Amino acid sequence: MADATMTNGHEQEHGRRQFLRYGLSVASGVVVPVSLTACEQRETERQKTPIQTFVQPPLVEAKNGLLDVTLTASYFDTVLSGVHPNVRHPVSLRAYGYDAQRAGYAGPTLVVRGGDTLRIRLLNQLPENPPFRAFRDPTNYIKPNTTNLHVHGLHVSPAINEDATPPEYGDYVVDPNYGGVLPNGESRQYVHRIPNNHPAGPFYYHPQYHGSSALQVGSLMSGAIMVRGEVDDLPEMAQATELIFLFQAPYFALNPFFNDAMGVADGRLEKFLQLTQYPTGRGLKKHTRADEYSDAQPVLINGVRQPTIVMRSGEVQRWRLINTQVFNSLNLSLDGHVLKQYTADGWGSTSYIEHDDARKASGLGLHLAPGNRASVVVQADKPGTYYLRGLPVKISGGADPIVLPEDTLVKVIVVDVKHTMSIPKTPLPVSHFLAPITDDEFANNGGKKRNIIFKMTGNDALLNAQQTPGPLEQAAEVLSSLVAQAEKSYQHHKLQLQEKIVSTFGSRSRTPIYPPPPNLVPPFDIQAANTVHEIAILDAVEEWTIFNMNHLAHVFHIHVNPMYIIKVNGKPIEPYWCDTVALPTGGTSQNPSSVTFRMRFKDFTGPYILHNQRLQASDLGMIQRVTVVARG
């Protein structure tokens, strides 16, 4: 329980671990005081004992090889802290509930093992999409409340089993404009069969409906997935308390700025422009140039701003760190402690990468771009108060880079109760799925190389105007301009690629109309997710280089199969596995930065996507379709 002075050995440890595992109770979106959830304590004991305010998302585990859950998307009326924890704002944001539970600050954590089946029924109880006349946003499908579900990082099939009743969807997110899970009662059955050799680690789920993903994830629509494996069965791992961190940064209108600019009610996120005008989150407060970087989007952890974790001196915990933000990166460091990292995203390593207190070194901590995850082991040092910090992190290059400011994320209180535990010894067990991709394997399995270019451009007037504003204004202006430019640029490229689309998909798309007249009946042919198509052969091994032609560090994510990173900016590095990677900053058209990886197209055929995990850019068109087909 929360009282570290209790002495009833086994019962006390079991109770305490359960309390830490599930956190404070959440009832109808309200955190119940610890006195209502912890064991009975005398008043003097409660005064002496630090109170843990870290709140775990609810946890749902597979039983007998099956996890069957219903996720419900709906609006969630609650209050959220801004930059300062004690300043709370009423909000109405999209969020997930599950089974009979109402929507909350985070979706439930879904726990599975290799060989399990994960069944998720997605029920959309969001209201109808606004009428077209009231929502002229071509990049948003005019469908901000139509949704679907992506299991980020999982190596599972992206196909649809149409023979089942109802059809069973894999990690299928290439919905056409007339597809998706429609609001007001429609549902979709997702079925994910986890391979027996699936690596153990943290993954997560979120919407990926093209054009609307940033709006929905920028609310509270995400939740963790934990795949268990041999590493979790190590005695030292099993004994360590596991805490799950969903780093969130929900956007919402805050009077008077957004209301005046966009007519959005307080506490709501309804316009894509809210995410592009101030992509780092400065829209929560109107700034002058003097305090340009004083606030980024305030980061919450499982819905709580700056929670407290209580540990005992010598105690070992393992933290699962998941950056669900739609734009901002994290540079994590724990005062006076070492974060011993053993997974990059959900992909394990036999050894630890040690991240010391970065304030005393280079300032470079554990970097998590949007969509990145990590597993770390931390052992509490001597009694005292420490802070998990988001240290300053540079997300663009150039002469005047964008640097996100330092932020205090968690208070860690170590109490003077000796609790000696062991850190799991290396080498840690890792699935054979993560065997290195050698030069011979690459050469013997096709040896195909591809280049993908990430480049964000605005119109000529915008580019000329970028000589004077600061970099944050430049990024915001580019994103905002692209909303207005999307119709024109997409029309041009769609006409150019019309014949390629016909040959790829076997059917001709209509010529788009910009903007669609009010009396045009959906579907509107106005988005570019499927206009560029990469086709790969099942069991092939390929080498891709992703080029970044912008100063901004675009974030590359590809579905279904993980990447084996081998080079950065053309120079070999110590290879590692991941599924989401920040491209180096400072790229230009003349001298792009780059990341090179190898990939096995294993196990599954079907269509999926690669895209920018800074989801504003993905919704604006920085996205491509990939289809894996059987050999022959």
PEUR-V275311 format. One record per helix or strand. SS is the DSSP state (2 for helix, 1 for strand). FROM is the first residue (numbers start at 1). LEN is the number of residues. If there is no record, write none. Layout:
# PEUR-V275311
SS,FROM,LEN ; SS,FROM,LEN
This chain:
# PEUR-V275311
2,9,14 ; 1,26,2 ; 1,30,2 ; 2,34,3 ; 2,43,6 ; 1,59,3 ; 1,63,1 ; 1,66,16 ; 1,88,11 ; 1,101,1 ; 1,109,5 ; 1,117,8 ; 2,132,3 ; 2,138,3 ; 1,147,1 ; 1,150,3 ; 1,160,2 ; 1,168,2 ; 1,181,1 ; 1,187,7 ; 1,201,6 ; 2,213,5 ; 1,220,1 ; 1,222,7 ; 2,230,4 ; 2,235,5 ; 1,241,8 ; 2,257,6 ; 2,273,4 ; 2,282,3 ; 2,289,3 ; 1,300,2 ; 1,304,1 ; 1,307,6 ; 1,316,8 ; 1,330,5 ; 1,339,6 ; 1,347,9 ; 2,358,3 ; 1,366,3 ; 1,373,7 ; 1,384,7 ; 1,393,2 ; 1,396,1 ; 1,403,2 ; 1,407,9 ; 2,432,3 ; 2,439,6 ; 1,446,9 ; 2,460,6 ; 2,471,26 ; 2,498,8 ; 1,533,5 ; 1,541,8 ; 1,552,1 ; 1,555,4 ; 1,563,6 ; 1,571,8 ; 1,580,3 ; 1,593,8 ; 1,606,7 ; 2,615,5 ; 1,623,7
